Amino acid sequence: MYVPDPVISLAIEPKDNKAQINMSKALQRFTKEDPTFRCHVDAETNETIIEGMGELHLDVYVERMRREYDAEVTTGNPRVAYRETITQRADFNYIHKKQTGGSGQYGRIAGYIEPTAEGDFIFDNQITGGAIPTQYIPACEKGFRQSLAKGPKLEFPITGIKVAINDGAYHAVDSSDMAFQAAARGAFREAYLRAKPVVHEPIMKVVIESPTEFQGAVMGLLNQRRGMIVGAQDEGHMCVVEAQVPLGEMFGFSTVLRSATQGKAQFTMEFALYRQVPQSIAEKIAEDMAAKKKNAA
């Protein structure tokens, strides 16, 4: 069964110890019931993060915590699940060398990274002639995989990457799994910023049903949110408008839609795809991330 990845997250915090216990019980039940609802504790901020398929999806579970489990919680701002990827090939040739008395660490990895549409991550071992011994190849792959969890540019997860290694070197005494993992991480950092990384954002399929008299207003609301109209269909006195809209622009949309249509329109929303963020929006995201880091410090 295919289960889509969450596209929105929310920080939640219990108001007291009782709420903490009840919240834990609720989250355990909800994650068992709904595979699209997930939760984890952020290792850096120690916040409890819940993730789901939309703003309403998370609102329902927060309300269920309060009503069914008497768990009073406060919520932080929704956080969109942005992704990073690269747009061009970049070569790397990295040496990890460390001497700390006794046996040291040594590993050299050469190859390239390039964008791919075939998956989140592809590892291609092109080593010939034993330049890197076979037993160290899994360590190389592990090091590259570790680098994907948080991009060096904006710290979003990295997807759509192919890594190929085609050369390297080792030391009979100083080489080890740890050394080649470190070499892979260093090689990835070296190449990633030269591969012109970009930010991708989740795009939602939004379908709005509205009286025909408000069709113009509905399309105007979508255009204001960087929406791309896919189609519009008249069904008697009602119309159905389908669009693709960035998730980051959809917060609070239900309130605005009700106001613009006298409460007569309704909409559904589901994840469609990831698409590159416009440069102006990417710059704003970078500024927000820099401010967040400064405040945390």
N, C-alpha and C positions, 0 to 999 in steps of 0.2 A: 504494500500500500504506500502510495506517495504522500508524504506529509511535507507541505511547504515550510520553508524557514520563516520565523517571525520577521516582521518588518517594522515593528514599533516596540519601544520599551519604556518603562515607567519605573521610577524609584519610589518605593513605598517604605514607610517607617511607622512602627507601632507607637501608640501614645504612652503605653505603660507596660509593665511586665505581664499583666493579664492578657493584654492585646497581643503581646509577643508570642505567648504560648498558643493562643487561639489562631493567630495568623499562620503559625507554622503548621497547625493541623489543617487549616483551610487550604494552604498551598500544596500540601501533600495530596489531598483529595483531588484538587483541581488538575494537577499535573497528571494524575492517573486517569481522570475522566477525559481529558482533552489533550491530544498530542500536539496541537498547535499552540497550546499555552505552556510556557516554560518559565522557570525562575532560577536565579542563581545569586550568589553574593559576590559583588565586585571586589576583586582582590586588592585594588588600590584604595577605593573609597570606603569599603566595608558596607556599602549600601545593598539592600535587598532589591534586586531588579526583576520585575516581571515583564515578560515579552509575549506579544500576540500578533494578531493579524489586522488590527485596526484600533482606533481610539475607542469605539463603542465596545469592542471585544473586551478590552481591559477594564473599561468602566463597569461592565456587567459583573466581572469577577470582584472588583473592589467593593461594589455594593453588596454582593453575596457575602463577602467577608463580614461586613457590618451587620447584615440582617440575620444570616444563618449561624454565624460563629461569634457574634458580639465582639468582633475585633475592630476597634477604632484605629484607623490608620490615616496618615497624611501622605499625600502623593506629591512627587516632584514633577517638573516639566517633562512632557513626553520627549523621548529621544529617538530620532529616526535612525534606522539601521543602514547607514551609509557604507559603501564599500570602496576600496581602492583597486586600481588595476593599472597596467602599463599600456602604452600605445605604440611602442617600437622596440626593436631588438637592441640589446646592449650586451657586450662581451665582458667577461671578468677573468682575472688571473690573480688570485689572492693567496698570500702565504700567511699562515698563522704560525708564529714562532715565539716561544716563551721559554726562558731558562730561569729556573728558581732554585738552583742547587740540586744535585742528583739528576735524575732523568727529567727532561723538559717536555715540551709539547711542540710538535711539528706536523704540519700538513699543508700541502699546496693543492688548490683546486682551480682548474681553468675550464671555461665553457661560455655559455651565453644564456640569457633569459629572453623570452619573447611572448607577446600576447597570444592567447589561444581561446577559441570559442568551444572547445571540445570538453571542457570541464573546469572545475575550480583550480586544480593543480595537476600537472603532468610532469613526471620525472623521467628523463631519457638518459640512460647510461650508455655513452658512446666510447667508453674507455677501452683501449686495446693495448696489448703488450704489457699489461701489468703496471702501468704508470701509477695507478692506485690499486693496491691489493683488493681482491674481491671482498674480503671480510670487512673492509672499511666503507664499501659502497652504501650499505644501509645507514651508516652513521651520517654520510653526506646527505642522503635523502631526508633523514630525520632533522638535520640542521636547517635545511631549506624549509621544511614544513613548519618548524618552530618560528621561522621568520614571517610566515603568513598570518600569524595571529594578530599582529599589530604592525601596521605599516610605519616606516620611519618618517613619513611625511606628516600625516594627520592622525596616525594611530588607529585607523579603521582597519578591519580585516581585509586581506588582499585576496582577490579571486582572479581567475582567468589567466593563470601564469603557467608557462612551460619552462622548465629548467633543464638544460642539457649540459652534461659534463663530458669533456673530450680529452682532457689531459690533467696531469697533476704530478705530485712527487711525494715520497714518504721517507721516513728515517727509520732504520732498523730498530733503534732503541726508543726514540722520542715520539714516534707516531702511535696514536691510540684512537679509539672511538671518540673520546672527548675532544681530542685535537682536531679531528676531521669535522665534528659537529660545529666547533667554533670556527673552523675555516669556512664552512658552508654559510654560516650566519654572516661572517665578514664579507664573503664574496657577494652574497645577496645585497647587503647594504651598499657595497661598492657599485653594483650594477643598477640597482633599482632607481636611484635618483637620476641616472643618465638615460633611463628608458622612458622618460616623460610620463610620469604617473599622473593619473586623473582620478577624480572622485565620481562614483556612480551613486545614484539615488533610486529608491524603490518607486516604481510607477504603478499606480492603481487603476484598475478598470472601474470606472464609475458609471452607473446607469441611473438616470433620473427620470421618474415619471411625473409629469406635470400637466395641468390644464394647458391647452394650446395657447391661450391668451398670455401665458407667462413664458413662452418658449424663448423669446428674445432676452428676457431677463436672466433666464437660466444659462443661456449660452454666454451672456456677459459675465456672469459669476465665474464660469469655468475659464474664460479667457483671462480674467483677472488673476487666476491661480495657475497660470502657465499651462492650462489644459489644452489638449489637442482633441478637437471634435472628431470622432470616428464615424458617427452616423446619427441621423435624426429621422424618426418615423412617426407619422400621424396615425392615431388610432381613434377616429371619431373626434370627440371633444378633448381627448387626451393626446399627449405626445411623449415619445420615449427618446431621450437623448443619451447617447453613449459617448464617453470620452476617456482619454488617458490623462491622468493628473498626478503630479508628484505628491507623494504622501505628505511631505513637509508642508504643503499648501492646503491640506484638507482639514487641519485642526479647527474646530469650531464651525465647520461648514454647515452642519445641520441647523444651527441657530440662524445663520445668515440666509440659508435657503428658505426656512419657514417665514422669515421676515419679508423676503422678496416675493413670495408666492401666496401670502395670506394663509400660510399653514396648509396649503393644498397639495404640495409636492412632497415626494419622498425619494430616497435614493438608496442604492446598494453599492458596496465597494469591495473589491477583492484584488489581491496582488496580481500584477500582470508580468512585469519584467523590470530589469535594472537598466538605467540609461545614464549617459554622462551628464553631469551637472554643468550648466552654463558657467562660463568663467567668472562672471560677477557674483553668482551664488557661491561658487567654490571659494572665492576670496572672502566672502562673508563667513562661511563655515570655518575657514582657517583663522579668521579674527576671533570668532567665538571660542574656538578651541584654545587659542593662545590666552585669551582672557580667563578661561576656566582654569588653565594650568597656573596662571599667576595668582588667582584667588585661592587655589588649593595650597599653593606654597605659602 
